[in-house]
Amino acid sequence: MKASLLGAHFLAMALVSIFFLLLYTTVQQCYRMQANDPQIQVAGDLAHRLGAHIPIPAGLVPDSIDLDQGAGLFLEFYDGRDHPVFSTATLGGRVPVLPSGVLGAARKQGEDRITWEPRRGVRLATVVRYTGNPRTPFVVAGRSLRDTEDRIGNLGLMVLLGWLLSLSLILIHYPVSGFLRSRFL
């Protein structure tokens, strides 16, 4: 009887652990995927305009942002030689340049979504769209992941505390149930 009770408690601990792992993974992935939403929309709209040779009104381009400090949306446009021709972002006083291969992937697939870390501690949710316009074939929209990663960190702490509390209750239940069984059965 005692072995089956112990086995049931281990099974309960395993199931609780799996539940909390799935909970964390699901919510973390939702947070991360949602971090791309504004960039997907902006890059898509601008790529459509550029592909149709429709001018981009000045009001659609955000103000300049220092990526070391800001968390807002930034835009970059690349020419046919894969060089940036315009950027609303600076990093250390310079225009950040995408890693090699990113534009090639966007050229082949039409779009590439990456987590870009141009400098340690600066992580960006970045969407690159191929426009089909020979003069400006790529539009890049990105923003800092700082707030999203803070939310993910808080989520991890809450899930960890819930998991530890659940395991503690299961562990406490084992000796209490054994005591009650021996006392009243």
N, C-alpha and C positions, 0 to 999 in steps of 0.2 A: 504494500500500500504506500509506504514511504517513498519508494523508488518511483512509482507512478505519479505521486504528488510532485516530486522533484522534477520529473520529466515534463509535467504539465507547466510548471513554473518556467523552466528553460524554454519551452515552446512559446509561452506567453511573452517572454523577454525577446525572443527572436522575432515574433510577429510585430511587437511594438517597435523594435528597431527597424524592421523593414518599412513599417508604416511611416515612421518619422523620416527615414531616408528618402522615401518616395515623396513625402510632403515637401521636404526641403528642395529636392531636385525639381519638382514641378513648379513651385513658386519661383525659384531662382531662375529657371529657364524663361518663365513668363516675364519676369523683370528684365532680363537681358534682351529678349526679343522685342519687347516694347520700347527699349532704348533706341531702336532703329526707326521707329515709326515716323517721327518728323522728317528724318533724313530721306526715307524712302519716298515720301510724298514730295518734298522739295526737289530732290534730284530727278524724280520722274517728271514733274511739271517742267523743270528747266530743260531736261533732255528733250522733251517733246517740242518745246519752243525752238530750241537750237536746231533740232532735226528738221523742223518745218521752216527754218530760216525766219522765225518770228523774233523781232528784237525783244530783249529782256528789259522791262521797265526798271528804272533805278530803285523804285520802292520794293521790288522783290529781292534785292540784294541786302543782306543784313550789314550792320556796322562792323568795323574791324574788331577783332578779338585777340587778346593775348592768351594763348592756350595754357600758359603757366598759371594764369589767374582765373580766367573766365570759364563758364560752363555752357555758354550759349552756342547757338548754331553758327557754323562757318561754312563758306563755300570756296571751292577752288575750281578753276577751269584750266584744262590742259590742251596743248596744241597737238598737231599730228606727229610731232617728234617726241611726244611724251614729256614735254616740259611745261611747268606751270606758267600760264600767261596772266592769271589774275587770282588773287586770294584775299579773303577777308580775315585770314588767320596769320598770326606770327607766333614764332616760338624762338625765344632768345634773340629777338629782333630780326629774325629771318623768316622767309616763307618756308613752311615745312613741305617736304617733297615725299610723296608716297614711295614705299619700297618697290623695288623692281619686281615685275611680274604681276602686280595688281592691275595695271591698265591692260596688260595682255589678256588677263582672265576676263576683265569686263568687255574687252573687244570681242572675245569668243562667245561669251555667255550673255552679253547685253547688260549685265549688272554684276557687281561683286560687292558683297557685304563683309567687312572685316572689322576686327578689333585691332586698332592701330596704336602702337606705342612708340611714337617718334622720339621720346625721351623717357627715361626711368621716372615713374610716377605720373606720367601724362598718358592716360589711356582714353582712346576715342572710339566711339561707335561710328563707323564710317561706311557710307554707301557711295559706290562709284557707278555711274551710268554712262554707257556708250550712247552718243547722240546721233551718230551717222553724219554729222556735219564735218566736212573735211577741214575746216578752219579751227573748229573747237569740238573735237570728237569726244571729249570727256568732261563730265561735270561731277564734282565730288561734293558731298554734303556730309558734315560730321558734327559731333558735339561730344563733350566730355562725359565719361562714364562715372565721374566722381560721385554724384548723387545716387546713381543706380547701385554702385558698389557699396556705398554706405547703407542703403536699404538691404542689400544682400547680406552684409555683415550683421545688421540688426536681426534679420530673419534667422541667420545661423545661430545667433545667441538665443533667440526665443525657442527655436526648435531644439537646441541642445538642452535648455532648461526643462522643456516639456518632456524630452526623452529621459533625462536623468530623474525627474520626478516620477514618471511612469515606472521606470525600472526600480526605483526606491520602493514604490508601493507594492510592486510584485515581490521584491525581496523581503519586505516586512510581512507580507501576507503569508509567506512560506512558514516561518516559525510560529506565527500566530495561529494559522490553520492547524499545524501539527500539535500545538498545545491544546487547542480546543478539541481536536479529535481524541487526543489521549485523555482528556478530562471528562468528556461527555459521551464518548462511545465505548 
